[in-house]
Amino acid sequence: MAKTDIQKYTVQEKLNKMDLDLIDVTVKPDFNNGAGMGIGDFMFPIVEIPNAVSVEGGTAVLQSCCAVIAGGDADGADTGTFEIVVTSDSSTLQHGGGDIETDDDMASVTSALSVMDGTCGFFSISNAYDSGVVAIGFRSNIGMVCKASARSRSLYVYGIVQNTADYNEGDIVLRFGFLKD
């Protein structure tokens, strides 16, 4: 059992040693399949969030995420709800004996439990608005405690569609706000 030593640092010392960081990652929705997406479909392949924690095997609190969704079609960028899953495992998810592809149904993932055990949590981005060239969505006050694997300072992210929009027209920049310990 882990022992938490709450008297190790004073409140001021603890606050002084924390870092805030914004980390941008670009994801490619509908990367390897041009078909339309449906609710519950895999949205984009696992992407690394480099240096998400300060030390190997360390922790961080994910506080916010801004999604800048590139347009490219005639009617602007898509604004439907999608979920972001944060994990410490870099393994590609499996589906029906092979690597999962965008548009595959997440309910039929066949990855080992050890891969799914790396999940730190997930959250929805449901408030995106179309601003012409891009759509912008934001989620604040997430408060997700994330822990990297033992020999890594990275976390990983993948997406799940919760609408019927087809995101094959451009990239999505995810801007993560971390409080690092």
N, C-alpha and C positions, 0 to 999 in steps of 0.2 A: 504494500500500500504506500502511496506517495505521501510524504510528510510536507506540509506547507508551513514554512516559517514566516509568520506574519510580522515578526519583530526584527527581521533581518535589516531592514532599512526604515528610516523615518519617512513620513509622508513626503516631505520636501525632497529627500534624497531619491525616493522612488520616482517622483514627477520629473526631477532633473535628468534622470537617466533614460527616459522614454523619448523616442523619436517619432515624428510624424512623417509620412512619406506618401507621395502620389506616384503610382506606377501605372503606366499605360501599356496595354496589350491589344494587339489587333487580331480579331478573329474573323474567320471566313465562313459565314453561314452558307449552307447549301453547297459546301465545297466540292463534294464528289458525287453530286446527284442533282440534276436540274429539275426534278419533279416538284410539284406543289407540296407544301408542308401541311400537316394536320396537327391537331392538339395531341400532345404527348410525344411528338417526334423529336429525335436527336437533331439539334440545331447546328452545332459546329464541333469539330474535333477538339480533343483535349489540347490546351495551350498552356505553356509555362508562364507563371507570374514570377519572374526572377527576383531574387533578393527580397522576398516578401517578409522574411523574418531576419533578425540581425545575426544570429549564430546558427550553426548546423543543429538541427533538431529543436530549434527555438520556437517561440510562440509570438503571435501578434493578434491584435484585435482589428478585424475589418469593420471600419466605421461607415464607409460610404462607397457608392459606385455610380459613376456617370456613364451612360451609354450614348455614344455619338454614332448614329446609324446612317451610313451613306446612302444617298438616293441613287438615281441613275435611270429610273423609269420616268415616264412622262407625268405621272401624277404624284411625284414626291417620294419620300421615304416611308417605309412601313412603320406603323406605330403600335402594333398589337403586343399583348403581354407575352413575356418569355421569362423563364427561370434561369438563374445562374447557379451552378453547383461548384463549390470550392472543395478541393480534395488535396491530400498530400501524396497521392499515388499517381505516378505518371503513366501507368499502363493504359494502353488503348483498350477501350471497352469492347467486349465480344458480343456478337449477335449471330445466332444460327451457325456457329462454328467458324466464323470469320470476323474480321474487324468490322465494327459498327460503322455505318455510313450515315451521312445526313439523310434525313427523311425516314430512317428506320425507327420503328416504334420502341420507345424506351422500356415499355412494359415487358418486352421480350428479350431484354439483355441477358446473356448467359455467362457473364464474367464471374470469376470465382468470388466467394464472399470476402477473401483477403483483399481483393482489389476494391470492393465497395466499402470495406471497413475504413478506408482512408478518407471517407467523406467527412468534411468539417461542418458542412451545412449548406443551405441553399436559401435563396431569396428571389422575389419576383420584381421585375421592372414592368410596371403597368401604367405609367403615367407619361409615356413618350408623346411629344407633340411634333407635328410636321412643321418645320420652319423653312420649307422650300428645298434647298439643296440637301439638307440632312434632317433627321428627326433626332430629338434629344430627350432621353429619359434619365431619371435620377432616383436613387434610393438612398436615404440617409438613416442614421441611427440604427444601423444593422446590428452592431455589437456582437459579431460572430467571433468567437475565440477559435483561432486556427493554429495548428501545430504542424510543422514540417517533419518529414521523415528524418530518421537519425543522422544521415550523412548528407543532408541537403538544407539549403536556405530558401528553396523554391516551394511554391504551392502551384496548383494546377486548376484549370477551370474548363468546364464545358457547359453547353446550353441545352435547354429543353423548350420547345415551342409550346405556347398555350393559346394559340390562335390559328387562323388559317391563312395568314399572310405568307407570301413567298419571298424570302429574303435573298434571292439569288442575284440581286442587282448590285451589291456592293459589300464593303467591309463594315465591321462594327468595331469602333475603338472603345474598349472598356477602361475607364480611369478609376482605379481602386485607391481608396484612402485608408492606409494602415496606420495603426498606433503600434509601434514596435517596442518590445520590452528589452 
